Amino acid sequence: MRAWGLLMLALAGAPAIAQVNGPVPVDPPPSSPRGGGGGVGRGVWGLGISLDLGGKPRQPRAAAWDAADADIEPQVHGQLVAVIAGDDADAARIARAARLTLLDFAPLESIARGMVILAPLPGEDPQAVIARLSRQRGVDWVQPNFRFQSLGGKLPQRFRLLGLTRPAQLRRSGTVAMIDTPIDTANAELRGAQVTPVVHGTSAAPAAHAAAIAALLVGTGEVQGMAQGARLISLAAFDPDTTASGVSQTRYLARALDAAWKLRPDVLNLSFGGSEDRLLAQLVAALDRRGVCMAGAVGNGGPQSAVLFPARHPAVLAVTAADEKLRIYPRAARGPQVAVTGIGAGLLAAVPGGYRQVSGTSFAAATVSGAMMHMAECTAVHDPAAMRRRVAAQARDLGTPGRDPVFGAGVLRLRAGVE
């Protein structure tokens, strides 16, 4: 695993600049001359991620999907299968002779036999029915109509930690928006997803960061999104620069936040960070008053780094990252603004051309944003303050008892009911 550090951007005498890290370079990047992801000091801001850069994009590994069998009935009640040497007329004759109801017949050309599905009368002894049917002319054998399941029907650990246990629970309606680098709407992970791209001051070249965030939100392929079926609005406000991996300015972010206010999504994901910005703070507050739930990444500057803006804004749920064993991401920022922990370390994510293992508070914020699409406070009553209270009340406490600057209230849970 290689990781690159934060590219720290000095702000003195220059327009405000925010940063995400995302694109996967062809060659491994050199060490950052600006400190490699250390603390965020005065006038300096940034947000980074860690990517597995091992050559060609890797295909998803089996461990990314935890195959666990469901508890199902082994056979269909009240039905039998008879294998016969005959056609549909023979099937009807056998059913009449055995005093059974013919439900279905299918010729099986590969074995030169016919499959007959039959139902006995209610209350009949199954063994007597099987014996009677087996004596009929042309019947090769009789068996139950067994049930089968696709293996891997339960969800990965990152979903189960949130309280989601069945793939059907991932389906959501409504709208989730993200402000990020440009998105590749043709990405295989977004096939079938409703994606609306809107560009604000960028080169419009797709980048890895947005691809990973989008797939974690609404992905329908190997990377399962938390809010499948929801409409995704991609508000691109970052240039996927090969040096800084994704930078923006107040002027572009202000346009994107204002556009979000007009579009009024149920949830807005803010996987970027920087210094306090008065104009952007006003726009964030306006979104909160409009009923838009927001989640932001605390930053990856390390334990000595302060929580970045906009995550530190009171209207934004500040999300830190842990892995599926609930160990804190070592480079996550800390502070009293940390609200909740999301799963964001060691995740399989989609990037242009394939997949990468990713770690960072950006991805934890995306998992939390997707989870917020399961909360009525965000999708029905549009009460972000109520959402923040519910998240704090339902979180599974981690670390020091009670809310702490490392884990916040703990790992997000939806155990009190999934809408």
C-alpha positions as CSV (number, residue, x, y, z in Angstrom):
1,M,0.0,0.0,0.0
2,R,1.4,3.4,-1.0
3,A,-0.1,6.5,0.4
4,W,0.6,10.1,-0.6
5,G,0.4,13.0,1.7
6,L,-1.7,16.1,1.7
7,L,-0.6,18.9,-0.7
8,M,-0.8,21.9,1.5
9,L,-1.8,25.1,-0.2
10,A,-0.7,28.5,1.3
11,L,-3.5,31.0,1.3
12,A,-1.7,34.2,2.3
13,G,-2.6,36.9,-0.3
14,A,-4.4,34.4,-2.6
15,P,-8.0,33.3,-3.3
16,A,-9.2,30.7,-0.9
17,I,-8.5,27.2,-2.2
18,A,-10.0,23.9,-1.1
19,Q,-8.6,20.5,-2.0
20,V,-9.5,16.9,-2.5
21,N,-7.2,14.1,-3.6
22,G,-8.4,11.7,-6.2
23,P,-6.8,11.0,-9.6
24,V,-4.6,7.9,-9.8
25,P,-1.4,9.0,-11.6
26,V,0.3,6.6,-14.1
27,D,3.5,6.8,-12.0
28,P,3.6,6.8,-8.2
29,P,3.7,10.4,-7.0
30,P,6.8,11.8,-5.3
31,S,6.7,12.6,-1.6
32,S,5.0,15.9,-0.9
33,P,7.5,18.7,-0.4
34,R,4.9,20.3,1.9
35,G,4.9,17.9,4.7
36,G,3.2,14.7,3.5
37,G,0.0,15.0,5.3
38,G,1.0,16.6,8.6
39,G,-1.1,19.0,10.7
40,V,-3.0,21.7,9.1
41,G,-1.6,25.0,10.3
42,R,-2.8,28.6,10.0
43,G,-3.5,29.6,6.5
44,V,-3.1,26.0,5.2
45,W,-5.7,23.6,4.2
46,G,-6.2,20.3,2.3
47,L,-7.8,16.9,2.3
48,G,-6.2,13.7,1.1
49,I,-6.9,10.0,0.6
50,S,-4.9,6.8,0.4
51,L,-5.0,4.7,-2.7
52,D,-3.5,1.3,-3.6
53,L,-1.5,2.2,-6.7
54,G,-0.1,-1.3,-7.5
55,G,0.1,-1.1,-11.3
56,K,-3.0,-1.9,-13.3
57,P,-6.4,-1.4,-11.7
58,R,-7.2,-4.5,-9.7
59,Q,-10.4,-6.4,-10.1
60,P,-12.6,-6.7,-6.9
61,R,-11.4,-9.2,-4.5
62,A,-13.7,-11.9,-3.0
63,A,-13.3,-10.4,0.5
64,A,-15.1,-7.3,-0.7
65,W,-18.3,-9.2,-0.5
66,D,-18.9,-11.3,2.6
67,A,-20.7,-14.4,1.3
68,A,-23.1,-15.5,4.1
69,D,-26.0,-17.8,3.5
70,A,-29.5,-16.7,4.4
71,D,-31.8,-18.9,6.6
72,I,-34.4,-20.2,4.1
73,E,-36.9,-23.1,3.8
74,P,-35.2,-26.0,2.0
75,Q,-38.2,-26.8,-0.2
76,V,-41.4,-25.3,-1.5
77,H,-44.3,-26.4,0.6
78,G,-47.1,-28.3,-1.2
79,Q,-45.2,-29.0,-4.4
80,L,-43.5,-32.0,-6.0
81,V,-41.4,-32.5,-9.0
82,A,-41.9,-35.6,-11.2
83,V,-39.4,-36.4,-14.0
84,I,-41.1,-38.2,-16.8
85,A,-40.3,-39.7,-20.2
86,G,-43.1,-37.9,-22.1
87,D,-44.7,-34.7,-23.2
88,D,-47.3,-32.3,-21.9
89,A,-50.1,-34.7,-22.7
90,D,-48.4,-37.4,-20.6
91,A,-48.0,-34.9,-17.8
92,A,-51.7,-34.2,-17.8
93,R,-52.5,-38.0,-17.8
94,I,-50.2,-38.6,-14.9
95,A,-51.7,-35.8,-12.9
96,R,-55.2,-37.1,-13.4
97,A,-54.2,-40.7,-12.5
98,A,-52.4,-39.6,-9.4
99,R,-55.3,-37.2,-8.4
100,L,-52.9,-34.2,-8.3
101,T,-53.0,-30.7,-9.7
102,L,-50.8,-30.0,-12.6
103,L,-49.0,-26.7,-12.0
104,D,-46.3,-26.6,-14.7
105,F,-44.6,-28.7,-17.4
106,A,-41.3,-28.0,-19.1
107,P,-39.5,-30.2,-21.7
108,L,-35.8,-30.7,-20.8
109,E,-34.1,-31.3,-24.1
110,S,-30.7,-31.8,-22.6
111,I,-31.7,-34.9,-20.8
112,A,-34.6,-35.9,-23.1
113,R,-37.1,-35.8,-20.2
114,G,-40.0,-33.7,-19.0
115,M,-40.3,-31.8,-15.7
116,V,-43.8,-31.8,-14.1
117,I,-44.7,-29.6,-11.1
118,L,-47.6,-31.1,-9.2
119,A,-49.6,-30.1,-6.1
120,P,-51.4,-32.6,-3.8
121,L,-54.7,-31.9,-2.1
122,P,-54.4,-30.0,1.2
123,G,-54.0,-32.3,4.2
124,E,-52.8,-35.4,2.2
125,D,-49.9,-37.4,3.6
126,P,-46.8,-36.5,1.6
127,Q,-45.4,-40.0,1.6
128,A,-48.6,-41.5,0.3
129,V,-48.7,-39.0,-2.4
130,I,-45.1,-39.7,-3.4
131,A,-45.8,-43.4,-3.5
132,R,-48.9,-43.0,-5.6
133,L,-47.2,-40.7,-8.1
134,S,-44.1,-43.0,-8.3
135,R,-46.3,-45.9,-9.5
136,Q,-47.6,-44.0,-12.5
137,R,-46.5,-45.2,-16.0
138,G,-43.7,-43.0,-17.5
139,V,-42.6,-41.5,-14.1
140,D,-38.8,-41.8,-13.7
141,W,-38.6,-40.3,-10.2
142,V,-40.3,-37.9,-7.8
143,Q,-38.5,-35.3,-5.6
144,P,-39.3,-32.2,-3.6
145,N,-39.2,-28.8,-5.3
146,F,-36.1,-27.6,-3.5
147,R,-35.2,-24.0,-2.8
148,F,-31.8,-22.4,-3.7
149,Q,-30.2,-19.1,-3.0
150,S,-27.5,-17.0,-4.7
151,L,-24.5,-17.2,-2.4
152,G,-23.5,-13.8,-1.0
153,G,-26.9,-12.5,-0.3
154,K,-26.0,-10.7,2.9
155,L,-24.3,-7.3,2.8
156,P,-20.6,-6.5,3.5
157,Q,-19.6,-5.7,7.0
158,R,-19.6,-1.9,6.4
159,F,-23.4,-2.1,5.8
160,R,-24.1,-4.5,8.7
161,L,-22.3,-2.1,11.1
162,L,-24.9,0.5,10.1
163,G,-27.8,-1.9,10.7
164,L,-28.5,-2.8,7.0
165,T,-28.6,-6.6,6.5
166,R,-30.4,-7.2,3.2
167,P,-29.6,-5.9,-0.3
168,A,-33.1,-4.7,-0.8
169,Q,-32.6,-2.2,2.1
170,L,-30.1,-0.3,0.0
171,R,-32.9,0.9,-2.4
172,R,-33.7,4.6,-1.9
173,S,-35.7,7.3,-3.6
174,G,-35.0,11.0,-3.3
175,T,-31.9,13.0,-4.3
176,V,-28.3,13.0,-3.0
177,A,-25.8,15.6,-4.2
178,M,-22.0,15.8,-4.0
179,I,-19.5,18.6,-4.5
180,D,-16.3,17.1,-5.8
181,T,-14.1,16.6,-8.9
182,P,-15.9,15.8,-12.2
183,I,-17.6,12.5,-12.5
184,D,-17.5,9.9,-15.3
185,T,-21.2,9.1,-15.8
186,A,-20.2,6.1,-18.1
187,N,-18.4,4.4,-15.2
188,A,-19.6,0.7,-15.0
189,E,-20.3,1.1,-11.3
190,L,-23.0,3.8,-12.1
191,R,-24.7,1.7,-14.8
192,G,-28.5,2.2,-14.3
193,A,-28.0,5.0,-11.8
194,Q,-29.7,8.4,-12.3
195,V,-26.7,10.8,-12.4
196,T,-27.0,14.5,-13.3
197,P,-23.5,16.2,-13.8
198,V,-23.2,19.9,-13.3
199,V,-19.9,21.7,-13.8
200,H,-18.8,24.8,-11.9
201,G,-15.4,26.2,-13.0
202,T,-13.5,22.9,-13.7
203,S,-11.9,21.3,-16.7
204,A,-14.7,18.6,-16.7
205,A,-12.2,15.8,-16.9
206,P,-13.3,12.8,-14.8
207,A,-11.3,12.0,-11.7
208,A,-10.9,9.1,-9.3
209,H,-12.1,10.9,-6.2
210,A,-15.6,11.6,-7.6
211,A,-15.8,8.1,-9.1
212,A,-15.2,6.6,-5.7
213,I,-17.6,8.9,-3.9
214,A,-20.3,8.4,-6.4
215,A,-20.1,4.6,-6.3
216,L,-20.2,4.6,-2.5
217,L,-23.4,6.6,-2.8
218,V,-25.3,5.0,-5.6
219,G,-23.1,2.3,-7.1
220,T,-24.9,-0.7,-8.6
221,G,-21.9,-2.9,-9.5
222,E,-19.1,-4.5,-7.5
223,V,-19.1,-1.4,-5.2
224,Q,-22.6,-1.3,-3.7
225,G,-23.9,2.1,-3.0
226,M,-25.6,3.0,0.2
227,A,-28.5,4.8,-1.6
228,Q,-29.1,2.8,-4.8
229,G,-32.0,4.1,-6.8
230,A,-31.6,7.7,-5.5
231,R,-30.9,10.4,-8.0
232,L,-27.3,11.7,-7.8
233,I,-26.4,15.3,-8.7
234,S,-22.7,15.7,-9.2
235,L,-21.7,19.4,-8.7
236,A,-18.2,19.4,-10.1
237,A,-16.2,22.3,-8.6
238,F,-12.7,20.9,-8.4
239,D,-10.1,20.6,-11.2
240,P,-8.5,17.2,-11.3
241,D,-5.0,18.6,-11.4
242,T,-2.1,16.1,-11.8
243,T,-0.1,18.0,-9.2
244,A,-2.7,18.8,-6.6
245,S,-5.1,16.0,-7.5
246,G,-8.2,18.3,-7.1
247,V,-8.3,21.9,-6.2
248,S,-11.0,24.6,-6.1
249,Q,-11.6,28.1,-4.9
250,T,-14.2,30.0,-3.0
251,R,-15.6,31.3,-6.4
252,Y,-16.3,27.8,-7.7
253,L,-17.5,26.3,-4.4
254,A,-19.8,29.2,-3.8
255,R,-21.5,28.6,-7.2
256,A,-21.8,24.9,-6.4
257,L,-23.3,25.5,-2.9
258,D,-25.7,28.0,-4.4
259,A,-26.7,25.5,-7.0
260,A,-27.3,22.9,-4.3
261,W,-29.6,25.4,-2.5
262,K,-31.6,25.9,-5.7
263,L,-31.8,22.1,-6.4
264,R,-32.6,21.3,-2.8
265,P,-31.3,17.7,-2.5
266,D,-32.2,15.6,0.5
267,V,-28.6,15.1,1.3
268,L,-25.4,16.9,0.3
269,N,-21.9,15.2,0.6
270,L,-19.0,17.5,1.2
271,S,-15.8,15.3,0.9
272,F,-13.4,18.3,0.8
273,G,-11.9,20.7,3.3
274,G,-9.9,23.8,4.0
275,S,-9.8,26.9,6.2
276,E,-12.8,28.8,7.6
277,D,-14.5,30.7,4.8
278,R,-17.1,33.3,5.7
279,L,-18.9,33.3,2.3
280,L,-19.1,29.5,2.1
281,A,-20.2,29.4,5.8
282,Q,-23.1,31.6,4.9
283,L,-24.1,29.3,2.0
284,V,-23.8,26.2,4.2
285,A,-26.1,27.9,6.8
286,A,-28.6,28.7,4.1
287,L,-28.6,25.1,3.0
288,D,-29.2,24.0,6.5
289,R,-32.2,26.4,6.8
290,R,-33.5,25.0,3.6
291,G,-33.6,21.5,5.1
292,V,-30.7,19.9,3.3
293,C,-28.8,17.4,5.5
294,M,-25.0,17.6,5.0
295,A,-22.1,15.4,5.9
296,G,-18.4,16.5,5.6
297,A,-15.0,14.9,5.9
298,V,-13.0,16.0,9.0
299,G,-9.7,15.8,7.0
300,N,-6.7,13.5,6.9
301,G,-3.9,15.6,8.4
302,G,-3.3,13.3,11.3
303,P,-4.1,13.3,15.0
304,Q,-2.6,16.8,15.6
305,S,-4.6,18.3,12.8
306,A,-7.8,20.3,13.4
307,V,-11.1,19.4,11.8
308,L,-11.3,21.2,8.5
309,F,-14.1,23.4,7.1
310,P,-16.8,22.8,6.1
311,A,-17.0,19.7,8.4
312,R,-16.4,22.0,11.4
313,H,-19.4,24.1,10.5
314,P,-22.2,23.5,13.1
315,A,-24.7,22.7,10.3
316,V,-22.5,19.9,8.8
317,L,-22.2,16.4,10.3
318,A,-18.4,16.0,10.8
319,V,-17.4,12.5,9.8
320,T,-14.2,10.7,10.8
321,A,-13.1,7.3,9.4
322,A,-12.6,3.8,10.8
323,D,-12.1,0.5,9.2
324,E,-14.5,-2.4,9.4
325,K,-12.9,-3.6,12.6
326,L,-13.7,-0.1,14.0
327,R,-10.1,1.0,14.3
328,I,-9.7,4.7,13.7
329,Y,-8.0,5.8,10.5
330,P,-4.5,6.9,11.7
331,R,-4.5,10.0,9.6
332,A,-8.0,11.3,10.6
333,A,-8.1,14.8,12.1
334,R,-9.4,15.1,15.6
335,G,-11.2,17.7,17.6
336,P,-14.4,18.6,19.5
337,Q,-16.3,19.0,16.2
338,V,-16.0,15.3,15.3
339,A,-19.6,14.2,15.3
340,V,-19.7,10.6,14.1
341,T,-17.6,7.7,12.7
342,G,-18.2,6.2,9.3
343,I,-16.5,3.3,7.6
344,G,-13.9,4.8,5.3
345,A,-10.7,2.8,5.6
346,G,-9.7,-0.2,3.5
347,L,-12.7,0.1,1.2
348,L,-12.9,-1.2,-2.4
349,A,-13.8,1.8,-4.6
350,A,-14.3,2.5,-8.2
351,V,-11.9,4.7,-10.1
352,P,-11.6,5.4,-13.8
353,G,-10.4,2.1,-15.4
354,G,-11.0,-0.2,-12.5
355,Y,-10.9,-0.4,-8.8
356,R,-8.6,0.6,-5.9
357,Q,-8.5,0.1,-2.2
358,V,-9.1,3.5,-0.7
359,S,-8.9,5.0,2.8
360,G,-9.8,8.5,4.0
361,T,-12.4,10.6,5.7
362,S,-13.8,11.5,2.3
363,F,-15.1,7.9,1.9
364,A,-16.4,7.8,5.4
365,A,-18.4,10.9,4.7
366,A,-19.8,9.3,1.6
367,T,-21.0,6.2,3.6
368,V,-22.6,8.5,6.1
369,S,-24.3,10.6,3.4
370,G,-25.7,7.5,1.9
371,A,-27.0,6.4,5.3
372,M,-28.7,9.7,5.8
373,M,-30.8,8.9,2.7
374,H,-32.4,6.2,5.0
375,M,-33.5,8.8,7.6
376,A,-36.9,10.5,7.5
377,E,-35.3,13.6,9.0
378,C,-33.5,14.1,5.7
379,T,-35.9,12.7,3.1
380,A,-39.4,13.4,4.5
381,V,-39.4,16.2,7.1
382,H,-36.2,17.9,6.0
383,D,-35.0,18.7,9.5
384,P,-31.1,18.5,9.6
385,A,-31.0,19.4,13.3
386,A,-33.2,16.5,14.1
387,M,-31.0,14.3,12.0
388,R,-27.9,15.3,13.9
389,R,-29.6,14.6,17.2
390,R,-30.7,11.2,16.0
391,V,-27.2,10.3,14.8
392,A,-25.7,11.2,18.1
393,A,-28.4,9.3,20.0
394,Q,-28.1,6.1,17.9
395,A,-24.3,5.9,17.4
396,R,-22.5,2.9,18.8
397,D,-20.1,4.4,21.3
398,L,-16.3,3.8,20.6
399,G,-13.2,4.8,22.5
400,T,-13.6,7.0,25.6
401,P,-17.1,6.6,27.0
402,G,-19.4,9.3,25.6
403,R,-18.6,11.7,22.8
404,D,-14.8,12.2,22.3
405,P,-12.6,14.0,19.8
406,V,-11.4,10.8,18.1
407,F,-14.7,8.9,17.3
408,G,-17.3,11.6,18.1
409,A,-20.4,9.9,19.3
410,G,-19.2,6.6,17.7
411,V,-20.0,4.6,14.6
412,L,-23.2,5.6,12.8
413,R,-26.1,3.2,13.3
414,L,-29.6,2.9,11.9
415,R,-30.7,0.2,14.2
416,A,-33.7,2.2,15.5
417,G,-35.4,1.6,12.2
418,V,-34.6,2.0,8.5
419,E,-37.1,4.1,6.7
